[in-house]
Amino acid sequence: MKRASLDTERIAALLERISAGDRAAFTALYDETSPLLYGVLMRLLRNPQWALEALQDSYIRVWLRSETYSAEKGDPAAWLIGIARYRALDLLRAQGERAARLECNASDLRDAAVPPRPPDEEAVVLADLDHLRRCLDTLPEAARRSLLLCYYEGYSHHELAEKLNVPLGTVKAWIRRGLVRLRVCLESL
């Protein structure tokens, strides 16, 4: 699924410059990608303060580990989202409970909301979401459920194995196969 607001080649180039210690590239990367990462973190944590803390931690990690990004391994936005997701999971573990899933009150969300997208960009995002939903519907139930619990609810593989009462290897296989099938489906659209 292509992200309409991010230029993949530019983000990859910024990461390369960051690995050489370029602070201006780091600032540019933050400016271009922080709304996306903040939105992901808000969906996972549902708490504006925690999302901002995880966002800051994520960019520290990007600064320190930018040399580990490789364009051959995948999309730079996916790499950044992965870092943010793991920072969110670390924060949840540090809090000792899943209190982040409690509903924030509406005023908290309005105060920390990501700026709205232009209408043409919003249409592209909605079309991408529709493609994602259609592709998710083609997956076997176990794979779909595992992916949703992992990527949208924030469960680790170990937590999923416990929750679903199946071996860890089974959960990992469901997620891996699901991701492969999801990628094939999205690329065909």
Rosetta constraint file for C-alpha pairs under 8 A:
AtomPair CA 1 CA 128 HARMONIC 6.47 0.50
AtomPair CA 1 CA 132 HARMONIC 7.83 0.50
AtomPair CA 1 CA 186 HARMONIC 6.10 0.50
AtomPair CA 1 CA 187 HARMONIC 7.23 0.50
AtomPair CA 2 CA 128 HARMONIC 7.74 0.50
AtomPair CA 3 CA 125 HARMONIC 7.52 0.50
AtomPair CA 4 CA 121 HARMONIC 6.64 0.50
AtomPair CA 4 CA 124 HARMONIC 6.76 0.50
AtomPair CA 4 CA 125 HARMONIC 7.14 0.50
AtomPair CA 5 CA 121 HARMONIC 7.37 0.50
AtomPair CA 6 CA 11 HARMONIC 7.46 0.50
AtomPair CA 6 CA 32 HARMONIC 7.25 0.50
AtomPair CA 6 CA 33 HARMONIC 7.46 0.50
AtomPair CA 6 CA 77 HARMONIC 7.81 0.50
AtomPair CA 7 CA 11 HARMONIC 6.19 0.50
AtomPair CA 8 CA 12 HARMONIC 6.15 0.50
AtomPair CA 8 CA 75 HARMONIC 6.83 0.50
AtomPair CA 8 CA 76 HARMONIC 6.48 0.50
AtomPair CA 8 CA 77 HARMONIC 7.26 0.50
AtomPair CA 9 CA 13 HARMONIC 6.13 0.50
AtomPair CA 10 CA 14 HARMONIC 6.11 0.50
AtomPair CA 11 CA 15 HARMONIC 6.23 0.50
AtomPair CA 11 CA 29 HARMONIC 6.67 0.50
AtomPair CA 11 CA 76 HARMONIC 6.46 0.50
AtomPair CA 11 CA 77 HARMONIC 7.65 0.50
AtomPair CA 12 CA 16 HARMONIC 6.32 0.50
AtomPair CA 12 CA 71 HARMONIC 6.86 0.50
AtomPair CA 12 CA 76 HARMONIC 5.86 0.50
AtomPair CA 13 CA 17 HARMONIC 6.31 0.50
AtomPair CA 14 CA 18 HARMONIC 6.06 0.50
AtomPair CA 14 CA 25 HARMONIC 5.30 0.50
AtomPair CA 14 CA 26 HARMONIC 7.07 0.50
AtomPair CA 14 CA 28 HARMONIC 7.62 0.50
AtomPair CA 14 CA 29 HARMONIC 6.36 0.50
AtomPair CA 15 CA 19 HARMONIC 6.22 0.50
AtomPair CA 15 CA 25 HARMONIC 7.55 0.50
AtomPair CA 15 CA 26 HARMONIC 7.73 0.50
AtomPair CA 15 CA 29 HARMONIC 7.72 0.50
AtomPair CA 15 CA 66 HARMONIC 5.82 0.50
AtomPair CA 15 CA 67 HARMONIC 7.61 0.50
AtomPair CA 15 CA 69 HARMONIC 7.45 0.50
AtomPair CA 16 CA 20 HARMONIC 6.82 0.50
AtomPair CA 16 CA 66 HARMONIC 7.17 0.50
AtomPair CA 16 CA 67 HARMONIC 7.00 0.50
AtomPair CA 17 CA 21 HARMONIC 6.70 0.50
AtomPair CA 17 CA 22 HARMONIC 5.49 0.50
AtomPair CA 17 CA 25 HARMONIC 6.19 0.50
AtomPair CA 18 CA 22 HARMONIC 4.81 0.50
AtomPair CA 18 CA 23 HARMONIC 6.75 0.50
AtomPair CA 18 CA 25 HARMONIC 5.87 0.50
AtomPair CA 18 CA 26 HARMONIC 5.81 0.50
AtomPair CA 18 CA 63 HARMONIC 6.68 0.50
AtomPair CA 18 CA 66 HARMONIC 6.41 0.50
AtomPair CA 18 CA 67 HARMONIC 7.98 0.50
AtomPair CA 19 CA 63 HARMONIC 7.34 0.50
AtomPair CA 19 CA 65 HARMONIC 7.58 0.50
AtomPair CA 19 CA 66 HARMONIC 5.07 0.50
AtomPair CA 19 CA 67 HARMONIC 4.89 0.50
AtomPair CA 22 CA 26 HARMONIC 6.54 0.50
AtomPair CA 23 CA 27 HARMONIC 6.28 0.50
AtomPair CA 24 CA 28 HARMONIC 6.21 0.50
AtomPair CA 25 CA 29 HARMONIC 6.03 0.50
AtomPair CA 26 CA 30 HARMONIC 6.16 0.50
AtomPair CA 26 CA 63 HARMONIC 7.33 0.50
AtomPair CA 27 CA 31 HARMONIC 6.17 0.50
AtomPair CA 28 CA 32 HARMONIC 6.18 0.50
AtomPair CA 29 CA 33 HARMONIC 5.92 0.50
AtomPair CA 29 CA 34 HARMONIC 7.88 0.50
AtomPair CA 30 CA 34 HARMONIC 5.26 0.50
AtomPair CA 30 CA 59 HARMONIC 7.56 0.50
AtomPair CA 31 CA 35 HARMONIC 7.93 0.50
AtomPair CA 33 CA 37 HARMONIC 6.38 0.50
AtomPair CA 33 CA 77 HARMONIC 7.92 0.50
AtomPair CA 34 CA 38 HARMONIC 5.77 0.50
AtomPair CA 34 CA 55 HARMONIC 7.58 0.50
AtomPair CA 35 CA 39 HARMONIC 6.15 0.50
AtomPair CA 35 CA 114 HARMONIC 6.04 0.50
AtomPair CA 35 CA 115 HARMONIC 7.78 0.50
AtomPair CA 36 CA 40 HARMONIC 6.42 0.50
AtomPair CA 37 CA 41 HARMONIC 6.12 0.50
AtomPair CA 37 CA 55 HARMONIC 6.96 0.50
AtomPair CA 37 CA 80 HARMONIC 7.57 0.50
AtomPair CA 37 CA 81 HARMONIC 6.23 0.50
AtomPair CA 37 CA 84 HARMONIC 6.59 0.50
AtomPair CA 38 CA 42 HARMONIC 6.06 0.50
AtomPair CA 38 CA 51 HARMONIC 6.45 0.50
AtomPair CA 38 CA 52 HARMONIC 7.14 0.50
AtomPair CA 38 CA 55 HARMONIC 6.33 0.50
AtomPair CA 38 CA 114 HARMONIC 7.40 0.50
AtomPair CA 39 CA 43 HARMONIC 6.31 0.50
AtomPair CA 39 CA 114 HARMONIC 6.72 0.50
AtomPair CA 40 CA 44 HARMONIC 6.39 0.50
AtomPair CA 40 CA 81 HARMONIC 7.40 0.50
AtomPair CA 40 CA 84 HARMONIC 7.77 0.50
AtomPair CA 40 CA 85 HARMONIC 7.62 0.50
AtomPair CA 41 CA 45 HARMONIC 5.78 0.50
AtomPair CA 41 CA 46 HARMONIC 7.56 0.50
AtomPair CA 41 CA 51 HARMONIC 5.18 0.50
AtomPair CA 41 CA 54 HARMONIC 7.25 0.50
AtomPair CA 41 CA 55 HARMONIC 7.33 0.50
AtomPair CA 41 CA 84 HARMONIC 6.85 0.50
AtomPair CA 41 CA 85 HARMONIC 6.93 0.50
AtomPair CA 41 CA 88 HARMONIC 6.62 0.50
AtomPair CA 42 CA 46 HARMONIC 4.78 0.50
AtomPair CA 42 CA 47 HARMONIC 6.32 0.50
AtomPair CA 42 CA 48 HARMONIC 6.56 0.50
AtomPair CA 42 CA 51 HARMONIC 5.55 0.50
AtomPair CA 43 CA 152 HARMONIC 7.29 0.50
AtomPair CA 44 CA 85 HARMONIC 7.74 0.50
AtomPair CA 44 CA 88 HARMONIC 7.08 0.50
AtomPair CA 44 CA 100 HARMONIC 7.79 0.50
AtomPair CA 44 CA 101 HARMONIC 7.46 0.50
AtomPair CA 44 CA 152 HARMONIC 6.45 0.50
AtomPair CA 44 CA 153 HARMONIC 6.28 0.50
AtomPair CA 44 CA 154 HARMONIC 6.10 0.50
AtomPair CA 45 CA 50 HARMONIC 6.67 0.50
AtomPair CA 45 CA 51 HARMONIC 6.24 0.50
AtomPair CA 45 CA 88 HARMONIC 6.80 0.50
AtomPair CA 45 CA 92 HARMONIC 7.80 0.50
AtomPair CA 45 CA 100 HARMONIC 4.76 0.50
AtomPair CA 45 CA 101 HARMONIC 6.01 0.50
AtomPair CA 46 CA 51 HARMONIC 7.47 0.50
AtomPair CA 46 CA 100 HARMONIC 5.62 0.50
AtomPair CA 46 CA 101 HARMONIC 5.72 0.50
AtomPair CA 46 CA 102 HARMONIC 6.94 0.50
AtomPair CA 46 CA 103 HARMONIC 6.57 0.50
AtomPair CA 46 CA 104 HARMONIC 6.36 0.50
AtomPair CA 47 CA 51 HARMONIC 6.03 0.50
AtomPair CA 47 CA 100 HARMONIC 5.99 0.50
AtomPair CA 47 CA 101 HARMONIC 7.93 0.50
AtomPair CA 47 CA 103 HARMONIC 7.97 0.50
AtomPair CA 47 CA 104 HARMONIC 6.14 0.50
AtomPair CA 48 CA 52 HARMONIC 6.16 0.50
AtomPair CA 48 CA 108 HARMONIC 6.92 0.50
AtomPair CA 48 CA 109 HARMONIC 6.90 0.50
AtomPair CA 48 CA 112 HARMONIC 6.18 0.50
AtomPair CA 49 CA 53 HARMONIC 6.21 0.50
AtomPair CA 50 CA 54 HARMONIC 6.05 0.50
AtomPair CA 50 CA 91 HARMONIC 7.68 0.50
AtomPair CA 50 CA 100 HARMONIC 7.90 0.50
AtomPair CA 51 CA 55 HARMONIC 5.98 0.50
AtomPair CA 51 CA 88 HARMONIC 7.51 0.50
AtomPair CA 52 CA 56 HARMONIC 6.19 0.50
AtomPair CA 53 CA 57 HARMONIC 6.23 0.50
AtomPair CA 54 CA 58 HARMONIC 5.95 0.50
AtomPair CA 54 CA 84 HARMONIC 6.78 0.50
AtomPair CA 54 CA 87 HARMONIC 5.60 0.50
AtomPair CA 54 CA 88 HARMONIC 5.65 0.50
AtomPair CA 54 CA 91 HARMONIC 7.04 0.50
AtomPair CA 55 CA 59 HARMONIC 6.40 0.50
AtomPair CA 55 CA 84 HARMONIC 6.61 0.50
AtomPair CA 55 CA 87 HARMONIC 7.94 0.50
AtomPair CA 56 CA 60 HARMONIC 6.35 0.50
AtomPair CA 57 CA 61 HARMONIC 6.25 0.50
AtomPair CA 57 CA 87 HARMONIC 6.73 0.50
AtomPair CA 58 CA 62 HARMONIC 6.20 0.50
AtomPair CA 58 CA 80 HARMONIC 7.99 0.50
AtomPair CA 58 CA 83 HARMONIC 5.99 0.50
AtomPair CA 58 CA 84 HARMONIC 5.23 0.50
AtomPair CA 58 CA 87 HARMONIC 6.17 0.50
AtomPair CA 59 CA 63 HARMONIC 6.11 0.50
AtomPair CA 60 CA 64 HARMONIC 6.23 0.50
AtomPair CA 61 CA 65 HARMONIC 5.79 0.50
AtomPair CA 61 CA 66 HARMONIC 7.89 0.50
AtomPair CA 61 CA 83 HARMONIC 7.53 0.50
AtomPair CA 62 CA 66 HARMONIC 5.18 0.50
AtomPair CA 62 CA 80 HARMONIC 7.59 0.50
AtomPair CA 62 CA 83 HARMONIC 7.74 0.50
AtomPair CA 65 CA 69 HARMONIC 7.64 0.50
AtomPair CA 69 CA 73 HARMONIC 7.81 0.50
AtomPair CA 69 CA 76 HARMONIC 7.50 0.50
AtomPair CA 69 CA 79 HARMONIC 7.34 0.50
AtomPair CA 70 CA 74 HARMONIC 7.16 0.50
AtomPair CA 71 CA 75 HARMONIC 6.60 0.50
AtomPair CA 71 CA 76 HARMONIC 6.97 0.50
AtomPair CA 74 CA 78 HARMONIC 7.18 0.50
AtomPair CA 74 CA 79 HARMONIC 7.35 0.50
AtomPair CA 75 CA 79 HARMONIC 6.51 0.50
AtomPair CA 76 CA 80 HARMONIC 6.22 0.50
AtomPair CA 77 CA 81 HARMONIC 6.06 0.50
AtomPair CA 78 CA 82 HARMONIC 6.04 0.50
AtomPair CA 79 CA 83 HARMONIC 6.42 0.50
AtomPair CA 80 CA 84 HARMONIC 6.31 0.50
AtomPair CA 81 CA 85 HARMONIC 5.96 0.50
AtomPair CA 82 CA 86 HARMONIC 6.22 0.50
AtomPair CA 83 CA 87 HARMONIC 6.19 0.50
AtomPair CA 84 CA 88 HARMONIC 6.18 0.50
AtomPair CA 85 CA 89 HARMONIC 6.29 0.50
AtomPair CA 85 CA 154 HARMONIC 7.68 0.50
AtomPair CA 86 CA 90 HARMONIC 6.07 0.50
AtomPair CA 87 CA 91 HARMONIC 6.16 0.50
AtomPair CA 88 CA 92 HARMONIC 6.21 0.50
AtomPair CA 89 CA 93 HARMONIC 6.18 0.50
AtomPair CA 89 CA 154 HARMONIC 6.55 0.50
AtomPair CA 89 CA 155 HARMONIC 7.89 0.50
AtomPair CA 89 CA 156 HARMONIC 7.80 0.50
AtomPair CA 90 CA 94 HARMONIC 6.12 0.50
AtomPair CA 91 CA 95 HARMONIC 6.26 0.50
AtomPair CA 92 CA 96 HARMONIC 6.55 0.50
AtomPair CA 92 CA 97 HARMONIC 6.40 0.50
AtomPair CA 92 CA 98 HARMONIC 6.13 0.50
AtomPair CA 92 CA 99 HARMONIC 7.84 0.50
AtomPair CA 92 CA 100 HARMONIC 7.02 0.50
AtomPair CA 93 CA 97 HARMONIC 6.57 0.50
AtomPair CA 93 CA 98 HARMONIC 7.93 0.50
AtomPair CA 95 CA 99 HARMONIC 7.87 0.50
AtomPair CA 98 CA 102 HARMONIC 7.97 0.50
AtomPair CA 104 CA 108 HARMONIC 6.46 0.50
AtomPair CA 104 CA 109 HARMONIC 6.93 0.50
AtomPair CA 105 CA 109 HARMONIC 6.83 0.50
AtomPair CA 106 CA 110 HARMONIC 6.22 0.50
AtomPair CA 107 CA 111 HARMONIC 6.09 0.50
AtomPair CA 108 CA 112 HARMONIC 6.37 0.50
AtomPair CA 109 CA 113 HARMONIC 5.50 0.50
AtomPair CA 117 CA 121 HARMONIC 6.12 0.50
AtomPair CA 117 CA 122 HARMONIC 5.69 0.50
AtomPair CA 118 CA 122 HARMONIC 6.11 0.50
AtomPair CA 119 CA 123 HARMONIC 6.22 0.50
AtomPair CA 120 CA 124 HARMONIC 6.60 0.50
AtomPair CA 121 CA 125 HARMONIC 6.31 0.50
AtomPair CA 122 CA 126 HARMONIC 6.08 0.50
AtomPair CA 123 CA 127 HARMONIC 6.14 0.50
AtomPair CA 124 CA 128 HARMONIC 6.17 0.50
AtomPair CA 125 CA 129 HARMONIC 6.16 0.50
AtomPair CA 126 CA 130 HARMONIC 6.16 0.50
AtomPair CA 127 CA 131 HARMONIC 6.28 0.50
AtomPair CA 128 CA 132 HARMONIC 6.18 0.50
AtomPair CA 129 CA 133 HARMONIC 6.14 0.50
AtomPair CA 130 CA 134 HARMONIC 6.20 0.50
AtomPair CA 131 CA 135 HARMONIC 6.14 0.50
AtomPair CA 131 CA 186 HARMONIC 6.79 0.50
AtomPair CA 131 CA 189 HARMONIC 7.23 0.50
AtomPair CA 132 CA 136 HARMONIC 6.01 0.50
AtomPair CA 132 CA 182 HARMONIC 7.98 0.50
AtomPair CA 132 CA 186 HARMONIC 6.92 0.50
AtomPair CA 133 CA 137 HARMONIC 6.21 0.50
AtomPair CA 134 CA 138 HARMONIC 6.78 0.50
AtomPair CA 135 CA 139 HARMONIC 7.03 0.50
AtomPair CA 135 CA 182 HARMONIC 5.99 0.50
AtomPair CA 135 CA 185 HARMONIC 5.80 0.50
AtomPair CA 135 CA 186 HARMONIC 6.65 0.50
AtomPair CA 136 CA 144 HARMONIC 6.18 0.50
AtomPair CA 136 CA 182 HARMONIC 6.70 0.50
AtomPair CA 137 CA 144 HARMONIC 7.58 0.50
AtomPair CA 139 CA 143 HARMONIC 6.29 0.50
AtomPair CA 139 CA 144 HARMONIC 5.66 0.50
AtomPair CA 139 CA 178 HARMONIC 6.54 0.50
AtomPair CA 139 CA 181 HARMONIC 7.25 0.50
AtomPair CA 139 CA 182 HARMONIC 7.51 0.50
AtomPair CA 140 CA 144 HARMONIC 6.15 0.50
AtomPair CA 140 CA 178 HARMONIC 7.90 0.50
AtomPair CA 141 CA 145 HARMONIC 5.93 0.50
AtomPair CA 142 CA 146 HARMONIC 6.03 0.50
AtomPair CA 142 CA 174 HARMONIC 6.56 0.50
AtomPair CA 143 CA 147 HARMONIC 6.09 0.50
AtomPair CA 143 CA 174 HARMONIC 4.71 0.50
AtomPair CA 143 CA 175 HARMONIC 5.70 0.50
AtomPair CA 143 CA 177 HARMONIC 7.19 0.50
AtomPair CA 143 CA 178 HARMONIC 5.04 0.50
AtomPair CA 144 CA 148 HARMONIC 6.17 0.50
AtomPair CA 144 CA 178 HARMONIC 6.71 0.50
AtomPair CA 145 CA 149 HARMONIC 6.07 0.50
AtomPair CA 146 CA 150 HARMONIC 5.95 0.50
AtomPair CA 146 CA 160 HARMONIC 7.26 0.50
AtomPair CA 146 CA 171 HARMONIC 7.03 0.50
AtomPair CA 146 CA 174 HARMONIC 6.87 0.50
AtomPair CA 146 CA 175 HARMONIC 6.11 0.50
AtomPair CA 147 CA 151 HARMONIC 5.80 0.50
AtomPair CA 147 CA 152 HARMONIC 7.71 0.50
AtomPair CA 147 CA 175 HARMONIC 5.82 0.50
AtomPair CA 147 CA 178 HARMONIC 7.13 0.50
AtomPair CA 147 CA 179 HARMONIC 7.81 0.50
AtomPair CA 148 CA 152 HARMONIC 5.20 0.50
AtomPair CA 148 CA 153 HARMONIC 6.66 0.50
AtomPair CA 149 CA 153 HARMONIC 4.75 0.50
AtomPair CA 149 CA 154 HARMONIC 6.40 0.50
AtomPair CA 149 CA 155 HARMONIC 5.86 0.50
AtomPair CA 149 CA 160 HARMONIC 7.53 0.50
AtomPair CA 150 CA 154 HARMONIC 5.04 0.50
AtomPair CA 150 CA 155 HARMONIC 4.61 0.50
AtomPair CA 150 CA 156 HARMONIC 6.14 0.50
AtomPair CA 150 CA 157 HARMONIC 7.20 0.50
AtomPair CA 150 CA 160 HARMONIC 7.46 0.50
AtomPair CA 151 CA 155 HARMONIC 7.35 0.50
AtomPair CA 155 CA 159 HARMONIC 5.77 0.50
AtomPair CA 155 CA 160 HARMONIC 6.08 0.50
AtomPair CA 156 CA 160 HARMONIC 6.19 0.50
AtomPair CA 157 CA 161 HARMONIC 6.23 0.50
AtomPair CA 157 CA 168 HARMONIC 6.74 0.50
AtomPair CA 157 CA 171 HARMONIC 6.54 0.50
AtomPair CA 157 CA 172 HARMONIC 6.72 0.50
AtomPair CA 158 CA 162 HARMONIC 6.43 0.50
AtomPair CA 158 CA 168 HARMONIC 6.19 0.50
AtomPair CA 159 CA 163 HARMONIC 6.03 0.50
AtomPair CA 160 CA 164 HARMONIC 5.84 0.50
AtomPair CA 160 CA 165 HARMONIC 7.96 0.50
AtomPair CA 160 CA 168 HARMONIC 7.94 0.50
AtomPair CA 160 CA 171 HARMONIC 6.94 0.50
AtomPair CA 161 CA 165 HARMONIC 5.56 0.50
AtomPair CA 161 CA 166 HARMONIC 5.11 0.50
AtomPair CA 161 CA 167 HARMONIC 5.76 0.50
AtomPair CA 161 CA 168 HARMONIC 5.15 0.50
AtomPair CA 161 CA 170 HARMONIC 7.90 0.50
AtomPair CA 161 CA 171 HARMONIC 6.04 0.50
AtomPair CA 162 CA 166 HARMONIC 6.79 0.50
AtomPair CA 166 CA 170 HARMONIC 6.55 0.50
AtomPair CA 166 CA 171 HARMONIC 7.10 0.50
AtomPair CA 167 CA 171 HARMONIC 6.73 0.50
AtomPair CA 168 CA 172 HARMONIC 6.30 0.50
AtomPair CA 169 CA 173 HARMONIC 6.08 0.50
AtomPair CA 170 CA 174 HARMONIC 6.16 0.50
AtomPair CA 171 CA 175 HARMONIC 6.20 0.50
AtomPair CA 172 CA 176 HARMONIC 6.02 0.50
AtomPair CA 173 CA 177 HARMONIC 5.95 0.50
AtomPair CA 174 CA 178 HARMONIC 5.85 0.50
AtomPair CA 175 CA 179 HARMONIC 6.04 0.50
AtomPair CA 176 CA 180 HARMONIC 6.25 0.50
AtomPair CA 177 CA 181 HARMONIC 6.15 0.50
AtomPair CA 178 CA 182 HARMONIC 5.91 0.50
AtomPair CA 179 CA 183 HARMONIC 6.01 0.50
AtomPair CA 180 CA 184 HARMONIC 6.31 0.50
AtomPair CA 181 CA 185 HARMONIC 6.12 0.50
AtomPair CA 182 CA 186 HARMONIC 6.07 0.50
AtomPair CA 183 CA 187 HARMONIC 6.02 0.50
AtomPair CA 184 CA 188 HARMONIC 6.24 0.50
AtomPair CA 185 CA 189 HARMONIC 6.60 0.50
